[in-house]
Structure formats: C-alpha cells, structure tokens
Amino acid sequence: MKINNSGLKAGLYIHIPFCASKCYYCDFSTMPYQDKRIDEYFEYLFKEIELSYEYWKDFEIDTIYLGGGTPNYVSSDNIIKLDKLIKSRFNISKKIEYSIECNPEYLYIEKIEDYLSCGINRFSVGVQTFDDTILRKIGRMHTSEVAYKNILKLKSLGVNNINLDFITGLPGQTELSLLNDLYIIKELDVNHISYYDLIIEENTRFHFESKIGNLKLPDENTNRMYYHKIVEFLKNIGIYQYEISNFSKPGYNSKHNLKYWHTMPYVAFGLGASGYDGNIRYTNYHRYKDYINSIVNNELPKGVIENLSLNDKLFEKIIMNMRLVEGISTKELEEQFGYDIWKENTKLIKSYESCDLLRVYNDRIAFTEYGFDISNKFFKDLLI
C-alpha cells in the first residue's frame, strides 16, 4: 500500500561523482580520471530518477543539493539537463534553497551564469585552507589566490548565499595558518562557513601514510583549541555557530543540511547516495558497475535498505538533533516516541550540566560549546 505523503516536504540530494583527482583524505564515492564516463553517468542518473520519482511526487521539494565529487567539474550542459528533468518530475517549492558544491578552480563565469539561470542560489565552495603548502599536502588542485579571486567573482555576479568549507587538523596546520584563514574569511564576508575535523578514513592515501608513520597531524588537544578559536572568531564577526561544524549569519543556515539534523525526509539519486523517507533509509551502490547494471535491468540501484525501528529512529533523532546548538526538545521526544529522557538519565544530565557541558532550558537539552567536545561519551552513557 502506498503511503500518502501529500503535504510533506523533502530535500533532494543528487550525487555527481566526477573529479579531476582524488584528494588524499577523501573516501566519498568519486570517479577521478574518468571523464569519458560523464555523459554516460548522467544518462543512467536520469533513468534512475525516472524509475523512482513517482514515489516522491506528493512531497514538496524545498531544498536541492548537488554534491560530489565535484559537480562544477562537469559540463554545465549536464547540469542544465538535470535541472530540467528535476523540475518536470517533482513538486518544487517556489522558495527553494538550491545548492551546488564547487571546487574553486572550476568557477568559470559561464558556468556560474548557467547555474544561476537554473535557479541555483547557494554555492558551497571547497576551500579547505588558504595555505598553499597545506593545499599541496592534501592533494587539492587550486591555490589560495584562485580560491580568493573566484569567491569574489561569485559575489560580483550577484551570489549572496555562499558557504566556504574548511578542515581543521590538517598536516602542517598551525595556529598561525588557522588565524590567517580566519582573517581571510573576515575579508571575504560570506554568509556561511563549515569547519570539519579531518578524519582519517580507510582506503585513502592519508590512511596509508598514517599506517607507515608519514602523516604528522596536530594532536587532539591542539585541534580542540583550534576549534574553540574558530567558534570565538566567527562569533565576533557575526557568523554564529548553529551546529557542531556549521556557522552562519542570521537567516543563512543551510536548510538542506537541517533536514539531516532534524531527521526529515530527503530523496537521493546517484552513485552511493543515501535517502530517507521517514521510515526507510536506502543507500545506492557505490560500485559504478553495480549501479548501472541495476538501472539497465529497470531496478533501483539500492545496495542497502534499512527499515528503521522506532528505537533506531529515537536514538538517531537524539544524536542528530543534539548536533545543533539549540539541542533537542524533550517534549518532541515524548510526543513522537513516548520517551522521557529524564526518567533514566536525570543523574547523567545533571552531572553534565553541573560541569557546564550541557544546558537545560525551556523543554530543551543542548550541548554547550565545550560539551560538543565530549558528545560521543554522553551518547555512550545515555540510557534509551
């Protein structure tokens, strides 16, 4: 029996896996050095959308996110065709937040203008750092000068919703290089900043270098010190933390990412992409051969399908909501799950609150700035 989803809102994520090269820390589903497959991939992507859009047709799509990979690496003709198909198959909100991930070196004027003509209104630029020595160490193709100039180019073309992605804990990163990045952020005056901790993932070049002792990174204490400097600096220039790794000027929070943190529905297409309808989570095949073979057979390329239990959804809601500075509503937990977080965890919550790691206000429980440092331990100790 088909569920009536009329009136519900959902996000739309589309994965574009192509890159000029593989960054040394990256474990995403990417296809570097495979430009000859770009047009073929988009044909299969379009077929995947055709195979499954019916299920989502009653949702109102109010955020679209083109991620990767490097979406602005491919020809904008592919993006234009994709945009036309999306708009012909989905109920698109008139107040859409429409984002595209970009690498700085491919921010050509013609491409930007094509994206704007599609209605793309948010650009997320992968800067990582403005330190050229570190950029080379992590396998990035751009220079700090290229990034700086092309971000100004975006602004000159009327783009006012710009996110810049950065990473902390990079090899060779010092307090001086971090502060230099922050002062350049201040000069550029954009509306959103993301700062992610470097994680050494398996099957990456950094994982191999770490195993043989060739990767020298800031230690954990240094990295936490960097994090708190970032929070303070950005707050002082009017860019406020609203999630563990995300900061924005008022009114410029990422609406799409908020769907993940609020455990709301989102449809996803493309290699390795994950979607969620409120009950079932799916992840597409990561191997290109498996992905296209499914579509050739008129089957959705879902490699993993999880039917989440009520307990799964409860625990996920707590973890995801508490990534946000506003924390979690205890009232919502009771209304949605019949769960009283205080019943089994009063002592735990009070102990964290007394150490200024949690704050309890109205009906909400939230981590403080320093509470985020120990969030994993709190979740481990929480009784559900």
Sine and cosine of phi, psi and omega as CSV:
sin_phi,cos_phi,sin_psi,cos_psi,sin_omega,cos_omega
0.00,0.00,0.74,-0.67,-0.01,-1.00
-0.98,0.18,0.72,-0.69,0.03,-1.00
-0.97,0.25,0.66,-0.75,0.06,-1.00
-0.99,0.14,0.95,-0.31,-0.04,-1.00
-0.98,-0.20,0.19,0.98,-0.06,-1.00
-0.83,0.55,0.74,-0.68,0.05,-1.00
1.00,-0.02,-0.21,0.98,0.02,-1.00
-0.99,0.14,0.49,-0.87,0.06,-1.00
-0.97,-0.26,0.50,-0.86,0.03,-1.00
-0.54,-0.84,0.40,-0.92,0.15,-0.99
-1.00,-0.06,0.29,-0.96,0.03,-1.00
-0.77,-0.64,0.87,-0.50,0.05,-1.00
-0.92,-0.40,0.72,-0.70,0.05,-1.00
-0.78,-0.63,0.80,-0.59,-0.08,-1.00
-0.99,-0.12,0.80,-0.60,0.04,-1.00
-0.88,-0.48,0.97,-0.24,-0.29,-0.96
-1.00,0.08,-0.01,1.00,-0.17,-0.98
-0.99,0.15,0.61,-0.79,0.03,-1.00
-0.58,-0.81,0.39,-0.92,0.10,-1.00
-0.94,0.33,-0.55,0.83,0.01,-1.00
-0.36,-0.93,0.17,-0.99,-0.03,-1.00
-0.99,-0.13,0.85,-0.53,0.10,-1.00
-0.91,0.41,0.50,-0.87,-0.18,-0.98
-0.94,0.35,-0.30,0.95,-0.03,-1.00
-0.97,-0.23,-0.07,1.00,-0.23,-0.97
-1.00,0.07,0.75,-0.66,0.12,-0.99
-0.84,-0.54,0.30,0.95,0.03,-1.00
-0.95,0.31,0.23,-0.97,0.07,-1.00
-0.97,0.25,0.99,-0.12,-0.03,-1.00
-0.80,-0.60,0.32,-0.95,-0.01,-1.00
-0.74,-0.67,0.95,0.31,0.05,-1.00
-0.94,0.34,0.44,-0.90,0.07,-1.00
0.88,0.48,0.44,0.90,-0.03,-1.00
-0.78,-0.62,0.70,0.71,-0.04,-1.00
-0.85,0.52,-0.51,0.86,-0.04,-1.00
-0.90,0.43,-0.28,0.96,-0.01,-1.00
-0.99,-0.10,-0.03,1.00,-0.13,-0.99
-0.86,0.52,-0.80,0.59,-0.04,-1.00
-0.90,0.44,-0.63,0.78,0.04,-1.00
-0.88,0.48,-0.70,0.72,0.00,-1.00
-0.86,0.51,-0.70,0.71,-0.03,-1.00
-0.90,0.43,-0.57,0.82,0.05,-1.00
-0.89,0.46,-0.68,0.74,0.03,-1.00
-0.94,0.34,-0.60,0.80,0.07,-1.00
-0.87,0.50,-0.70,0.72,0.02,-1.00
-0.88,0.47,-0.64,0.77,0.02,-1.00
-0.92,0.40,-0.62,0.79,0.05,-1.00
-0.87,0.49,-0.69,0.73,0.03,-1.00
-0.88,0.48,-0.69,0.72,0.01,-1.00
-0.89,0.45,-0.55,0.83,-0.02,-1.00
-0.94,0.33,-0.43,0.90,-0.17,-0.98
-0.79,-0.62,-0.04,1.00,-0.11,-0.99
-0.91,0.42,-0.44,0.90,-0.04,-1.00
-0.84,0.55,-0.64,0.77,-0.03,-1.00
-0.88,0.48,-0.54,0.84,-0.12,-0.99
-0.99,-0.17,0.08,1.00,-0.17,-0.98
-0.92,0.40,-0.38,0.93,-0.01,-1.00
-1.00,0.05,-0.20,0.98,0.09,-1.00
-0.97,0.23,0.57,-0.82,0.18,-0.98
-1.00,-0.01,0.87,-0.49,0.00,-1.00
-1.00,0.09,0.93,-0.37,-0.04,-1.00
-0.92,-0.38,-0.02,1.00,0.19,-0.98
-0.61,-0.79,0.63,-0.78,0.11,-0.99
-0.80,-0.60,0.69,-0.72,0.00,-1.00
-0.71,-0.70,0.89,-0.46,0.08,-1.00
-0.99,-0.11,0.94,-0.33,-0.08,-1.00
-0.87,-0.50,0.02,-1.00,-0.05,-1.00
-0.31,-0.95,-0.42,-0.91,0.28,0.96
0.87,0.50,-0.25,-0.97,0.01,-1.00
-0.74,-0.67,1.00,0.03,-0.06,-1.00
-0.82,0.57,-0.56,0.83,-0.03,-1.00
-1.00,0.09,0.14,0.99,0.13,-0.99
-0.98,0.19,-0.57,0.82,-0.05,-1.00
-0.98,0.18,0.28,-0.96,0.04,-1.00
-0.86,0.52,0.64,-0.77,0.02,-1.00
-0.93,0.37,-0.27,0.96,0.11,-0.99
-0.86,0.50,-0.63,0.77,0.04,-1.00
-0.90,0.44,-0.64,0.77,0.00,-1.00
-0.93,0.38,-0.64,0.77,0.01,-1.00
-0.90,0.44,-0.70,0.72,0.04,-1.00
-0.89,0.46,-0.67,0.74,0.03,-1.00
-0.88,0.47,-0.70,0.71,-0.01,-1.00
-0.87,0.50,-0.69,0.73,0.00,-1.00
-0.89,0.45,-0.66,0.75,0.00,-1.00
-0.91,0.41,-0.72,0.70,0.01,-1.00
-0.82,0.57,-0.74,0.67,-0.09,-1.00
-0.95,0.32,-0.37,0.93,0.04,-1.00
-1.00,0.09,-0.26,0.97,-0.12,-0.99
-0.91,-0.41,-0.32,0.95,-0.08,-1.00
-0.87,-0.50,0.39,-0.92,0.10,-1.00
-1.00,0.09,0.99,-0.12,-0.12,-0.99
-1.00,-0.04,0.78,-0.62,0.03,-1.00
-0.90,0.44,0.56,-0.83,0.08,-1.00
-0.95,0.32,-0.32,0.95,0.02,-1.00
-0.95,-0.31,0.76,0.65,-0.10,-0.99
-0.96,0.29,0.67,-0.74,0.27,-0.96
-0.99,-0.11,0.87,-0.49,-0.18,-0.98
-0.81,-0.59,0.96,-0.26,-0.16,-0.99
-0.94,-0.34,0.49,-0.87,0.16,-0.99
-0.70,-0.72,0.73,-0.68,0.11,-0.99
-0.98,0.20,0.64,-0.77,-0.05,-1.00
-0.67,-0.74,0.58,-0.81,0.27,-0.96
-1.00,-0.05,0.62,-0.78,-0.13,-0.99
-0.85,0.52,-0.57,0.82,-0.13,-0.99
-0.95,0.32,-0.23,0.97,0.00,-1.00
-0.94,-0.35,0.36,0.93,0.04,-1.00
-1.00,0.06,0.94,0.34,0.04,-1.00
-0.99,0.15,0.52,-0.85,-0.04,-1.00
-0.83,0.55,-0.70,0.72,-0.05,-1.00
-0.88,0.48,-0.66,0.75,0.01,-1.00
-0.91,0.40,-0.70,0.71,0.00,-1.00
-0.86,0.52,-0.70,0.72,-0.01,-1.00
-0.90,0.43,-0.61,0.79,0.07,-1.00
-0.89,0.45,-0.68,0.73,0.01,-1.00
-0.89,0.45,-0.68,0.74,0.01,-1.00
-0.90,0.45,-0.59,0.81,0.01,-1.00
-0.92,0.39,-0.43,0.91,0.07,-1.00
-0.98,0.19,-0.22,0.98,-0.05,-1.00
0.99,-0.14,0.10,1.00,0.08,-1.00
-0.90,0.44,0.80,-0.59,-0.12,-0.99
-0.79,-0.62,0.13,0.99,0.05,-1.00
-0.63,-0.78,0.80,-0.60,-0.04,-1.00
-0.90,-0.44,0.83,-0.57,0.02,-1.00
-0.94,-0.34,0.93,-0.37,-0.17,-0.99
-0.97,-0.25,0.82,-0.57,-0.01,-1.00
-0.99,0.14,1.00,0.03,-0.01,-1.00
-1.00,0.08,-0.76,0.65,-0.03,-1.00
0.96,0.29,-0.74,0.68,0.11,-0.99
-0.20,-0.98,0.35,-0.94,0.12,-0.99
-0.98,-0.18,0.24,0.97,0.02,-1.00
-1.00,-0.07,0.93,-0.37,-0.09,-1.00
-0.89,0.45,-0.58,0.81,0.02,-1.00
-0.89,0.45,-0.69,0.73,0.00,-1.00
-0.94,0.35,-0.63,0.78,0.03,-1.00
-0.83,0.56,-0.67,0.74,0.03,-1.00
-0.91,0.41,-0.61,0.79,-0.04,-1.00
-0.92,0.39,-0.42,0.91,-0.05,-1.00
-0.97,-0.24,0.06,1.00,0.10,-0.99
0.99,0.11,0.36,0.93,0.04,-1.00
-0.99,0.14,0.52,-0.86,-0.10,-0.99
-1.00,-0.04,-0.35,0.94,-0.08,-1.00
-1.00,-0.03,0.22,-0.98,0.14,-0.99
-0.95,-0.32,0.22,-0.97,0.02,-1.00
-0.89,0.45,-0.59,0.81,0.00,-1.00
-0.90,0.43,-0.70,0.72,0.02,-1.00
-0.88,0.48,-0.71,0.71,0.00,-1.00
-0.87,0.49,-0.74,0.67,-0.05,-1.00
-0.87,0.49,-0.76,0.65,-0.05,-1.00
-0.90,0.43,-0.64,0.77,-0.08,-1.00
-0.98,0.21,-0.42,0.91,0.15,-0.99
-0.93,0.37,-0.66,0.75,0.09,-1.00
-0.89,0.45,-0.57,0.82,0.04,-1.00
-0.88,0.47,-0.70,0.72,0.05,-1.00
-0.83,0.56,-0.73,0.68,-0.03,-1.00
-0.90,0.43,-0.62,0.79,-0.02,-1.00
-0.92,0.39,-0.40,0.92,0.02,-1.00
-1.00,-0.01,0.16,0.99,0.11,-0.99
1.00,-0.06,0.16,0.99,0.03,-1.00
-0.99,0.15,0.87,-0.49,-0.01,-1.00
-0.91,-0.41,-0.05,1.00,0.03,-1.00
-0.92,-0.38,1.00,0.00,-0.10,-1.00
-0.84,-0.54,0.77,-0.64,0.16,-0.99
-0.95,-0.31,0.62,-0.79,0.14,-0.99
-0.89,-0.45,0.80,-0.60,0.04,-1.00
-1.00,-0.04,0.72,-0.70,0.08,-1.00
-0.75,-0.67,0.28,-0.96,0.03,-1.00
-0.78,-0.63,0.68,-0.73,0.14,-0.99
-0.97,-0.24,0.39,-0.92,0.02,-1.00
0.99,0.10,0.37,0.93,-0.03,-1.00
-0.98,0.22,0.42,-0.91,0.03,-1.00
-0.89,0.45,0.78,-0.62,-0.01,-1.00
1.00,0.08,-0.03,1.00,0.00,-1.00
-0.95,0.30,0.74,-0.67,0.03,-1.00
-0.83,-0.56,0.15,-0.99,0.05,-1.00
-0.88,0.48,-0.59,0.81,0.00,-1.00
-0.91,0.41,-0.70,0.72,0.00,-1.00
-0.92,0.39,-0.59,0.81,0.05,-1.00
-0.89,0.45,-0.73,0.68,0.00,-1.00
-0.90,0.44,-0.58,0.81,0.05,-1.00
-0.88,0.47,-0.69,0.72,0.06,-1.00
-0.85,0.52,-0.69,0.73,-0.05,-1.00
-0.92,0.40,-0.62,0.78,0.02,-1.00
-0.93,0.37,-0.55,0.83,0.06,-1.00
-0.94,0.34,-0.61,0.79,0.10,-0.99
-0.83,0.55,-0.69,0.72,0.02,-1.00
-0.87,0.48,-0.68,0.73,0.01,-1.00
-0.89,0.46,-0.67,0.74,-0.08,-1.00
-0.95,0.31,-0.47,0.88,0.11,-0.99
0.81,0.58,0.85,0.52,0.08,-1.00
-0.99,-0.11,0.07,-1.00,-0.15,-0.99
-0.99,-0.16,-0.21,0.98,-0.07,-1.00
-0.52,-0.85,0.65,-0.76,0.02,-1.00
-0.73,-0.69,0.69,-0.72,0.15,-0.99
-0.89,-0.46,0.72,-0.69,0.03,-1.00
-0.79,-0.62,0.94,-0.34,-0.04,-1.00
-0.95,-0.32,0.60,-0.80,0.11,-0.99
-0.96,0.29,0.67,-0.75,0.12,-0.99
-0.91,0.41,0.79,-0.61,0.09,-1.00
-0.88,-0.48,0.78,-0.63,0.01,-1.00
-0.99,0.10,0.96,-0.28,-0.04,-1.00
-1.00,-0.10,0.49,-0.87,0.06,-1.00
-0.90,0.45,0.41,-0.91,0.04,-1.00
0.89,0.45,0.49,0.87,0.13,-0.99
-0.88,-0.48,0.33,-0.94,0.05,-1.00
-0.87,0.49,-0.63,0.78,0.01,-1.00
-0.90,0.44,-0.57,0.82,0.04,-1.00
-0.89,0.46,-0.69,0.72,0.03,-1.00
-0.90,0.43,-0.71,0.70,-0.02,-1.00
-0.90,0.43,-0.58,0.81,0.03,-1.00
-0.90,0.43,-0.67,0.75,-0.02,-1.00
-0.90,0.44,-0.55,0.84,-0.02,-1.00
-0.99,-0.11,0.12,0.99,0.11,-0.99
0.99,0.17,0.35,0.94,-0.04,-1.00
-0.99,-0.15,0.04,1.00,-0.08,-1.00
-0.92,-0.38,0.92,-0.39,-0.02,-1.00
-0.96,-0.30,0.90,-0.43,-0.09,-1.00
-0.86,-0.51,0.40,-0.92,0.14,-0.99
-0.84,0.54,0.60,-0.80,0.01,-1.00
-0.96,0.29,0.13,-0.99,-0.12,-0.99
-0.88,0.48,-0.68,0.73,-0.02,-1.00
-0.90,0.44,-0.67,0.74,0.04,-1.00
-0.89,0.46,-0.68,0.74,-0.03,-1.00
-0.91,0.42,-0.61,0.79,0.05,-1.00
-0.93,0.37,-0.58,0.81,0.07,-1.00
-0.89,0.46,-0.67,0.74,0.07,-1.00
-0.85,0.52,-0.71,0.70,-0.05,-1.00
-0.84,0.54,-0.72,0.69,-0.05,-1.00
-0.94,0.33,-0.50,0.86,0.11,-0.99
-0.91,0.42,-0.63,0.77,0.03,-1.00
-0.88,0.48,-0.76,0.65,-0.02,-1.00
-0.83,0.55,-0.73,0.68,-0.05,-1.00
-0.92,0.39,-0.71,0.70,-0.04,-1.00
-0.88,0.47,-0.75,0.66,-0.04,-1.00
-0.90,0.43,-0.62,0.78,0.04,-1.00
-0.87,0.49,-0.63,0.78,-0.03,-1.00
-0.93,0.36,-0.32,0.95,0.05,-1.00
-0.95,-0.31,0.28,0.96,0.13,-0.99
1.00,0.10,0.33,0.94,0.05,-1.00
-0.91,-0.42,0.96,-0.28,-0.25,-0.97
-0.98,-0.19,0.64,-0.77,0.05,-1.00
-0.93,0.36,0.75,-0.66,0.11,-0.99
-0.81,-0.59,-0.13,0.99,0.03,-1.00
-0.47,-0.88,0.30,-0.95,-0.10,-0.99
-0.71,0.70,-0.72,0.70,-0.13,-0.99
-0.92,-0.40,0.11,0.99,-0.15,-0.99
-0.78,-0.62,0.61,-0.80,-0.14,-0.99
-0.63,-0.78,0.61,-0.79,0.03,-1.00
-0.44,-0.90,0.31,-0.95,0.23,-0.97
-0.95,0.30,0.40,-0.92,0.00,-1.00
-0.81,0.59,0.76,-0.66,0.02,-1.00
1.00,0.00,-0.01,1.00,-0.06,-1.00
-0.87,-0.49,0.39,0.92,0.15,-0.99
-0.85,0.53,0.50,-0.86,0.05,-1.00
-0.96,0.27,0.95,-0.30,-0.03,-1.00
-0.91,0.41,-0.57,0.82,0.01,-1.00
-0.92,0.39,-0.76,0.65,-0.01,-1.00
-0.91,0.42,-0.49,0.87,0.07,-1.00
-0.88,0.48,-0.46,0.89,0.07,-1.00
-0.89,0.45,-0.65,0.76,0.05,-1.00
-0.90,0.43,-0.73,0.69,-0.09,-1.00
-0.95,0.31,-0.39,0.92,0.08,-1.00
-0.99,-0.14,0.15,0.99,0.02,-1.00
0.78,0.62,0.73,0.68,0.04,-1.00
-0.99,-0.11,0.27,-0.96,-0.05,-1.00
-0.93,0.38,0.55,-0.83,0.14,-0.99
-0.46,-0.89,0.71,-0.70,0.05,-1.00
-1.00,-0.07,0.55,-0.83,-0.03,-1.00
-0.66,-0.75,0.65,-0.76,0.04,-1.00
-0.78,-0.63,0.47,-0.88,0.09,-1.00
0.94,-0.35,0.17,-0.99,-0.05,-1.00
-0.84,0.55,0.84,-0.54,0.09,-1.00
0.94,0.33,0.11,0.99,-0.07,-1.00
-0.97,0.26,0.56,-0.83,0.01,-1.00
-0.90,-0.44,0.68,-0.73,0.03,-1.00
-0.78,-0.63,0.19,-0.98,-0.07,-1.00
-0.42,-0.91,0.79,-0.62,-0.03,-1.00
-0.97,-0.23,0.13,0.99,-0.05,-1.00
0.96,-0.29,-0.31,0.95,0.03,-1.00
-0.73,-0.69,-0.63,0.78,-0.08,-1.00
-0.89,-0.45,0.75,-0.66,0.12,-0.99
-0.95,-0.31,0.66,-0.75,0.05,-1.00
-0.75,-0.67,0.46,-0.89,0.09,-1.00
-0.75,-0.66,0.80,-0.60,0.01,-1.00
-0.94,0.33,0.35,-0.94,0.05,-1.00
-0.83,0.56,0.61,-0.79,0.05,-1.00
-1.00,0.01,-0.46,0.89,0.03,-1.00
-0.99,0.15,0.79,-0.62,-0.06,-1.00
-0.85,0.53,-0.66,0.75,-0.02,-1.00
-0.87,0.49,-0.69,0.72,0.01,-1.00
-0.91,0.41,-0.64,0.77,-0.02,-1.00
-0.87,0.49,-0.78,0.63,-0.07,-1.00
-0.96,0.28,-0.54,0.84,0.01,-1.00
-0.88,0.47,-0.64,0.77,0.04,-1.00
-0.87,0.49,-0.72,0.70,-0.06,-1.00
-0.92,0.38,-0.62,0.79,0.07,-1.00
-0.84,0.53,-0.59,0.81,0.01,-1.00
-1.00,0.04,0.25,0.97,0.00,-1.00
0.85,0.53,0.57,0.83,0.07,-1.00
-0.90,-0.44,0.56,-0.83,0.07,-1.00
-0.93,0.38,0.66,-0.75,-0.12,-0.99
-0.99,0.12,0.74,0.67,-0.06,-1.00
-1.00,0.02,0.93,-0.36,0.00,-1.00
-0.99,0.17,-0.53,0.85,-0.01,-1.00
-0.73,-0.69,0.75,-0.66,0.09,-1.00
-0.78,-0.62,0.84,-0.54,-0.01,-1.00
-0.88,-0.47,0.86,-0.52,0.12,-0.99
-1.00,-0.04,0.98,-0.21,-0.16,-0.99
-0.96,0.29,0.73,-0.69,0.09,-1.00
-0.97,0.25,0.22,-0.98,0.05,-1.00
-0.86,0.51,-0.62,0.78,0.00,-1.00
-0.93,0.38,-0.62,0.78,0.06,-1.00
-0.87,0.50,-0.72,0.69,-0.05,-1.00
-0.93,0.38,-0.57,0.82,0.04,-1.00
-0.90,0.44,-0.77,0.63,-0.05,-1.00
-0.90,0.43,-0.64,0.77,0.01,-1.00
-0.91,0.42,-0.64,0.77,0.01,-1.00
-0.88,0.47,-0.68,0.73,0.01,-1.00
-0.88,0.48,-0.76,0.65,-0.05,-1.00
-0.90,0.44,-0.72,0.69,-0.07,-1.00
-0.95,0.32,-0.68,0.73,0.01,-1.00
-0.89,0.45,-0.58,0.82,-0.05,-1.00
-0.99,0.16,0.00,1.00,0.25,-0.97
-0.94,0.33,-0.37,0.93,-0.05,-1.00
-1.00,0.09,0.55,-0.83,0.03,-1.00
-0.87,0.49,-0.54,0.84,-0.01,-1.00
-0.96,0.28,-0.28,0.96,0.05,-1.00
0.96,0.28,-0.44,-0.90,-0.11,-0.99
-0.90,-0.44,0.55,-0.84,0.05,-1.00
-1.00,0.01,0.87,-0.50,0.05,-1.00
-0.93,0.38,-0.49,0.87,0.04,-1.00
-0.91,0.42,-0.69,0.73,0.03,-1.00
-0.89,0.46,-0.64,0.77,0.01,-1.00
-0.87,0.49,-0.65,0.76,0.00,-1.00
-0.94,0.33,-0.67,0.74,-0.04,-1.00
-0.93,0.36,-0.65,0.76,-0.09,-1.00
-1.00,0.06,-0.52,0.86,-0.14,-0.99
-0.79,-0.61,-0.08,1.00,-0.07,-1.00
0.90,0.44,0.52,0.85,-0.10,-0.99
-0.92,-0.39,0.82,-0.57,0.07,-1.00
-0.98,-0.20,0.97,-0.23,-0.07,-1.00
-0.90,0.43,-0.41,0.91,-0.03,-1.00
-0.97,0.22,-0.44,0.90,-0.15,-0.99
-0.82,0.57,-0.74,0.67,-0.04,-1.00
-0.97,-0.26,-0.07,1.00,-0.17,-0.99
-0.80,-0.60,0.29,0.96,-0.03,-1.00
-0.84,0.55,-0.74,0.67,-0.03,-1.00
-0.88,0.47,-0.69,0.73,0.00,-1.00
-0.89,0.47,-0.75,0.66,-0.04,-1.00
-0.89,0.45,-0.69,0.72,0.00,-1.00
-0.89,0.45,-0.62,0.79,-0.01,-1.00
-0.92,0.39,-0.64,0.77,0.04,-1.00
-0.94,0.35,-0.60,0.80,0.03,-1.00
-0.90,0.43,-0.66,0.75,-0.02,-1.00
-0.91,0.41,-0.40,0.92,0.04,-1.00
-1.00,-0.07,0.15,0.99,0.00,-1.00
0.88,0.48,0.58,0.81,0.06,-1.00
-0.97,-0.25,-0.39,0.92,0.10,-0.99
-0.81,-0.59,0.48,-0.88,0.18,-0.98
-0.82,-0.57,0.68,-0.73,0.00,-1.00
-0.91,-0.41,0.86,-0.52,-0.04,-1.00
-0.50,-0.86,0.59,-0.81,-0.10,-0.99
0.75,0.66,-0.86,-0.51,0.04,-1.00
-0.95,-0.30,0.34,0.94,-0.18,-0.98
-0.93,-0.38,0.44,-0.90,0.13,-0.99
-0.81,-0.59,0.78,-0.62,-0.08,-1.00
-0.61,-0.79,0.49,-0.87,0.13,-0.99
-0.96,0.28,0.56,-0.83,0.22,-0.98
-0.99,0.16,0.06,-1.00,0.02,-1.00
-0.82,0.57,-0.70,0.71,-0.01,-1.00
-0.99,0.15,-0.32,0.95,0.08,-1.00
-0.91,0.41,-0.53,0.85,0.05,-1.00
-0.85,0.53,-0.47,0.88,-0.03,-1.00
-0.90,0.45,-0.47,0.88,-0.09,-1.00
-0.87,-0.49,0.41,0.91,-0.09,-1.00
-0.87,0.50,-0.62,0.78,-0.03,-1.00
-0.89,0.47,-0.61,0.79,0.02,-1.00
-0.92,0.39,-0.64,0.77,0.02,-1.00
-0.87,0.49,-0.72,0.70,-0.01,-1.00
-0.90,0.44,-0.57,0.82,0.02,-1.00
-0.92,0.39,-0.57,0.82,-0.05,-1.00
-1.00,0.09,-0.29,0.96,-0.08,-1.00
-0.92,0.38,0.73,-0.69,0.04,-1.00
-0.99,-0.11,0.81,-0.58,0.02,-1.00
-0.82,-0.58,0.00,0.00,0.00,0.00
